[in-house]
Amino acid sequence: MKDMADKKLLKTGLIGSAVMAVCCFTPVLVLTMGAVGLSGLVGWWLDLLLLPALALFVLMAGYGFYRLRRRRAQDA
């Protein structure tokens, strides 16, 4: 049962990292914000929110991977 929780943590971290990477490293978010009229927030808001969120999801994925490998090593 805990193995499923570790897989879910890893999956959430990987998906979140991918979404944040797309938003940080491509102009997808900038174009979207401009389309809805919020392009004025892009200058300061982008760095303050997206880069820490990316770091959080990368850490979450790493922790999930670590827990999954540790549990599988204990079971073997």
Stockholm file with secondary structure:
# STOCKHOLM 1.0

chainA/1-76         MKDMADKKLLKTGLIGSAVMAVCCFTPVLVLTMGAVGLSGLVGWWLDLLLLPALALFVLMAGYGFYRLRRRRAQDA
#=GR chainA/1-76 SS CHHHHHHHHHHHHHHHHHHHHHHHHSTHHHHHHHHTTCGGGHHHHHHHHHHHHHHHHHHHHHHHHHHHHHHHHHHC
#=GC SS_cons        CHHHHHHHHHHHHHHHHHHHHHHHHSTHHHHHHHHTTCGGGHHHHHHHHHHHHHHHHHHHHHHHHHHHHHHHHHHC
//
